[in-house]
Amino acid sequence: MTKEKMSFVYVTYIRSTPEKVFEAITKPEIASRYWGHENVSDWKPGSRWEHIRANESRSVELVGKVVESKPPTNLVITWANASQENDPESYSRVSFEIVVYDGMVRLTVTHDELEPNSGMANGIQKGWPIVLSSLKSLLETGEGMDVFAKPKAV
């Protein structure tokens, strides 16, 4: 019997080009400016990618493989915590679809093959909205947001 899986989909519109959005996802020096992490790979199908904390620790936090890469419109990767790298059941999948949309870009991020109520599912539901908002801010204003910000107590 297979386990039930869930998906998380986030759509945003960015005043940018597909090329700049794709570069922001795949170039470490750009990703670190809005994500606080670098995405490192050669981005060829079958290649490994690593999500590395962009601070003194340089810790590898997420890993996976590139499933599909069609710059500048499509990127599909597998995704797992680095500590669970050797557990095939722990992997989920992230698809980035980048479409020209009336003078802007529609970015659709689909994170699927998630185990419902898992730590990963709960984390990405909180993480993707702020990361993608920060990406939008960086590409539209030149400045990303603090993705590690926490709500203030009132």
C-alpha positions in Angstrom: 0.0 0.0 0.0 1.4 3.4 -0.9 1.3 6.3 1.4 -1.0 9.3 0.7 0.9 12.3 -0.6 0.1 16.0 -0.8 1.1 19.0 -2.9 1.7 22.7 -2.2 1.3 25.2 -5.1 2.3 28.8 -4.9 1.8 31.3 -7.8 3.3 34.8 -8.0 3.6 37.4 -10.7 6.9 39.2 -11.0 7.9 42.2 -13.2 10.9 40.5 -14.7 11.9 38.2 -17.5 12.0 34.4 -17.6 15.8 34.5 -17.9 16.2 36.6 -14.7 13.8 34.5 -12.7 15.5 31.3 -13.8 18.9 32.8 -13.0 17.6 33.9 -9.5 16.7 30.3 -8.7 19.8 28.6 -10.1 22.7 31.1 -9.5 24.1 30.8 -6.0 25.1 34.4 -5.7 21.6 35.6 -6.6 19.7 33.0 -4.5 21.7 34.0 -1.4 20.4 37.5 -1.7 16.7 36.6 -1.3 16.8 33.1 0.2 19.7 33.1 2.6 20.9 29.9 0.9 22.8 29.1 -2.3 21.4 26.6 -4.8 24.5 24.8 -6.2 24.5 22.5 -9.2 25.4 22.5 -12.9 21.6 22.2 -13.5 21.8 19.3 -15.9 19.3 16.5 -15.6 20.6 13.8 -13.3 23.0 16.1 -11.5 23.1 16.7 -7.8 22.0 20.0 -6.3 22.6 21.3 -2.8 20.9 24.0 -0.8 23.8 25.6 1.2 23.3 28.1 4.0 24.8 31.4 2.9 26.6 32.2 6.2 29.8 31.2 8.0 28.5 27.6 8.6 28.1 26.9 4.9 26.0 23.9 6.0 24.3 21.8 3.3 20.6 21.7 4.4 18.8 20.2 1.4 19.9 17.9 -1.4 18.4 16.4 -4.5 18.8 15.7 -8.1 17.9 17.7 -11.2 15.0 15.9 -12.9 14.4 18.4 -15.7 16.0 21.7 -16.7 14.7 23.7 -19.6 16.0 27.3 -19.1 14.4 29.7 -18.8 11.0 28.2 -18.4 11.1 24.9 -16.5 13.1 23.3 -13.6 12.2 20.2 -11.7 14.3 18.9 -8.8 14.0 16.3 -6.1 14.2 17.7 -2.5 15.2 16.1 0.9 16.8 17.2 4.1 20.5 16.5 3.9 20.2 14.3 7.0 17.8 12.0 5.1 19.7 11.9 1.8 20.0 8.1 1.9 16.2 7.5 2.5 14.4 7.4 -0.8 11.0 7.8 1.0 12.0 11.2 2.3 12.3 12.9 -1.1 9.7 15.2 -2.5 9.7 17.1 -5.8 9.7 20.8 -6.7 8.7 22.1 -10.1 9.3 25.7 -11.2 7.2 26.8 -14.2 8.1 30.3 -15.6 5.7 31.7 -18.1 5.7 35.1 -19.8 2.5 36.8 -18.8 1.5 40.1 -20.3 4.7 42.1 -19.6 5.7 40.1 -16.6 6.4 36.5 -15.5 4.0 34.1 -13.8 6.1 31.8 -11.5 4.3 28.6 -10.4 6.1 26.5 -7.8 4.6 23.1 -7.2 6.1 21.1 -4.3 4.6 17.7 -4.4 5.1 14.1 -3.2 5.0 15.4 0.3 3.9 13.3 3.3 0.9 15.1 4.9 1.5 16.6 8.3 5.3 15.9 8.1 7.9 18.3 9.2 8.8 18.9 5.6 5.2 19.6 4.5 4.7 22.0 7.4 8.0 23.7 6.8 7.5 24.3 3.1 4.0 25.7 3.6 5.5 28.5 5.7 8.8 28.8 3.8 7.8 29.0 0.1 5.5 32.1 0.6 8.3 34.2 2.2 11.0 32.9 -0.1 9.0 33.6 -3.2 7.9 37.0 -1.9 11.6 37.8 -1.3 12.5 36.7 -4.8 9.8 39.0 -6.2 11.1 41.9 -4.1 14.7 41.3 -5.2 13.9 41.2 -8.9 11.5 44.2 -8.7 13.3 46.5 -6.3 16.9 45.1 -6.1 16.5 44.1 -2.4 15.3 40.8 -0.9 13.6 40.4 2.4 14.7 38.7 5.6 13.4 35.2 5.1 14.4 34.3 8.7 12.1 36.9 10.2 9.7 35.8 12.8 6.3 37.3 13.8 6.5 39.9 16.6 4.6 39.2 19.8 1.9 41.9 20.5 
